[in-house]
Amino acid sequence: MVILLRYGELALKGQLRRKFENILVSNIRRVMKVENFKGDVRREWGRLYVFSDGDEFRLAKRLSLVFGVVSTSPAYVCNADIEEIVSMARNIFGDRVIGRKFAVRARRSGEHDFTSVDVAKRVGEVLKLSGGHVDLKNPEVEVYVEVRNDKAYLFSEIFRGFGGLPVGTQERVLAMDAISAWFAMRRGCDVDCAERNELLLPWACYRNVNFVDLSFDEAIKSDYSAVFCSYTLEEIKNLNLEDRRMPVLFPFASEEVYTRDEVRKVVEEIGVWI
């Protein structure tokens, strides 16, 4: 098996794309090394592939939590031949769809003598013969087939990540607590933090995170390029920001995306890996 890693925002960075990809690959390899996952990372345009020595589902879930990664999938691989694809789909998913509703989602890039519709149709037919029932709107099992050039990848699991930018692609900033540090890292920043929290290290892909004993008033007069805080809009009204020497960022000024409690739970989620 192989793990497919999808990333999004990196594609928007033009000439910096290669640099950002290199940092993302380095972060992934560091996570795998520190957490004792065996394998390697290979790169193609718009996609990373992780080849591991087992436990692909657990590794895929872990790597989905690396900032810069949009999603991951443990996938089975065969040649981009429609007969091989159909055979592999029957062998892998035939038992899973018995008596259940399923859908086939196929996509293709490169030159082939078949279309993505052909793939979906042929795979759907063989899974119906295995005892499944087609339901494209409310399937119990989704079978994905992705054909890229000379290889085809079949999978049913997609582990969603938080996207963002790889940690280390932006300047080092100061975060006043762990949950604002999480937001800073999601924007690609290396962080120092005014709150000690060992869970920040795995989120930072084990890059350097320093503890800095500064109050908020001291922080906004420091030499950091920016300060991240977890104050809400109501709390910001009581702050004196006139003496600040850098941008002060408040990701919770609007809680329409994430609340502080939600992010605190997310930060703690990574504790299962360390």
N, C-alpha and C positions, 0 to 999 in steps of 0.2 A: 504494500500500500504506500501511498504518498499523501502528504497533507498539502492542500491548496490554500495559500494565503492571499487574500485580496486586500488591496489598499486603494484609497481613494484620493485624498487631498494631495498626495505627492504629485499626481498628474498635473496639478495646477501650477507647479513651481518652475516650469520652463527649464532654464539652464541649470537650476539648482537640483533638478530631479535626480541626477546621478549621485550627488552628494547626499541627498536625503535617503535615497535607497541604500547607499552604503552604510549610513548610520542605522537604519532600520535592520539591515542584515546583521550588523555588529551587535545590536541590542538583542536580537533573537538568539544569536549564538551564545551571548553571555548568559541569558536566562537558561538556556539548555545546559550549559556547562555548570553553572552554580547549582541548579536543581537536579543535576544528574540524569538528564535526558540524553540519550545517545543518538547521533545522526548528523546530518549536514543540510545546509540551505543552498539551493540553486536558484538562479534568477533568469526569467524571461521577461519580455516587455509586458508590463502591467500585471505581473503575477510572480509570486515566489513559490517555490516548491520545497518542502521539507521531507527529506528521506530519513526515516528513523529505524531503529532496530527493535521495534515493538511498542506497544502501548500507544498506538497512534491516536486513539480517541481521547485519551487523557492529555496527551501533548497538544492536540488540536484545541481542546478547551482552554488549556493554559495559554497558548500563544494568541488566542483571540483576545486576551487581556493586555497584550502589548500595544501601547499607543502607536497609532499609525496603521494598525491592522483593522480592516472593516469587518472581516469574517474569515473563518477557516472551515475546511471540510476534509475529513479523512476520505480518501478516494481510492477506488480500485482502478488499475490502469491496463489498457490493452491497445493494440494497434488500431488506427483509424480506419478499420474495415467494418462495414456494417454487419457482416455475418459474425465477426468476433464480438462486436458490441452486443448483438442480440443474444449470443450464446452466454456471454458473461452476465448480462442482465438476468437471464433465466436462472443461472446458477446461484447468483447472489441474492436476488430479490424474489425468486419464485415462491419460496416458502413463506416469506414475510407478507405476501399479499393474499394468501389463501383466505377466502371469506371476508376480505376487507376491501374498502374503497381505495383506489389509488389513482395517481396522475403521473404522467411522464412529462418532464420539462427538459427540452433539448435545445442546445445552442451550438453554433459551429463557427469556426474561423479558419481560413485557409482554403485550398482548392481540393475538392473531393467530388466524386461522381454520384453524390447523394446530397440531399438537403436536410436541414434540421427537422423538417416536417416528416421526411422519410424515416429518420431515426425514431422520432416519437411514435410514429404509426407502427413500425415493426416491433419496437420494444413493447408497446402497449398490447399488440396482438399476442405476443408470446406470454405476457404476464396474465392476460385474460385466460389463456389456455391453462395456466398454472392454478387458476381458481380465484383470481381477483376480479373486481368490478370497477370499471372506469368511472371516475367522478372528478372532473377537472375543477369544480368549485369548492367541494368540501372533502378532499381526500384524507384518509387516515394515514396513508403512506405516500410520500412524494419521492419519485425517482428522478434524479438529475443526471443528464448525460451531457458532458461538455467535450466537444471535439475540437482540438487545437492542432492544426497541421497534421503530423503523422501519429498523434496519440489521442486516445479517448479516455476520459475520466468519468467514472460512474460513482455516485454517492447519494446518500439520503439524509445526511446530517449537515446542518449549517449552524455553526456557533458564531453568534453575532458579537462583534467587539464594539469598542467605543470610538474607533476611528481616530480623528485628530492627527497630530504630527508626531514623528518619533522623538522621544526625549533626547535632547542634545543638539537639535537642529536650531534652537534659539538660544539667546543669552541666558546666563544664570540670574535668577531672581530670588527674592525673599518671600516666603509664604509665612503668614502668621500662625497657621495651624494646618493640620493634616488634610482637612477637606479642601481648603483653598490651594494647598500644594498639589492635590490631585488635579484640579483644574489647570494649574500652571503647567504641570507635566503633560496634560492632554494637549496643550498648545505648543508642545515641543521644548519647553524650558527645562534646563537643569535647575534644581532648586536647593536652597538652604531653607531651614525651617525653624521657627521660633518655638515649636512644640516637638518634643521627642516622641517618635512613633516608629517602631521597627517595621511596620507594614509599608512604609514609604519606599523602602529599598527595593522590594520586588516590583512595585509599580514603576520605579525609576529604572528598571532593568539592571539593577545593581550598579548603576553609576553613582558617583559620590554625592551623598546628601549630608550636609553639615548641620549640626544643631547650633543655632545662634541665639544667645540670650539677650533679646532686645524687646523692649516694649513697643507698642504701636507708634508712640511719639518719637522714639529713638529710631525706629525703622524708617520712617518717612524722611529722616534727615541723613540717612546712611548713603553709601556709594553704590547701592544696587541699581540695576537698570530699571527695575519695577518692583512693586510690592503687591502681593495678592492677599486679600482679606476675605473673611466669610461673613462680614456684616450684611444685614438686610437693608432694604431701602429706608425703613424707619430708623434703624440704628445709625445709618450714615448721616442723617440729619444732625446728629449730636456730635459729630467729629469736627475737629479743627484741622483743615487740610491746607491752610494758607502757607504753612512753612514747608510743605513737601518739596523734595528735590527731584522727584521722578514721578512717572505715572503710578497711580494707586488704583488697582483694579478690584472690582467687587462683583464676582460672578454670581452672587446670590441677590444682587439688587433686584432682579426679577426672578421669581421662583417658578416661572412657567415651564422651564425645562427640567430643572432638578431642585429639590429642596435640600436643606442641610442634612436632614435625617436620611434622605435617600442616598446621598453621596457618602455619608458616614457608613451606611450599610455596605455600599459598594467597596469602599476602602477596606473594610474588614473582610470582605469576601475572599480576598487574595490570601488570607491567612491559612487557608487549607493547603497552600503550596510550600510553606516554609516550616 
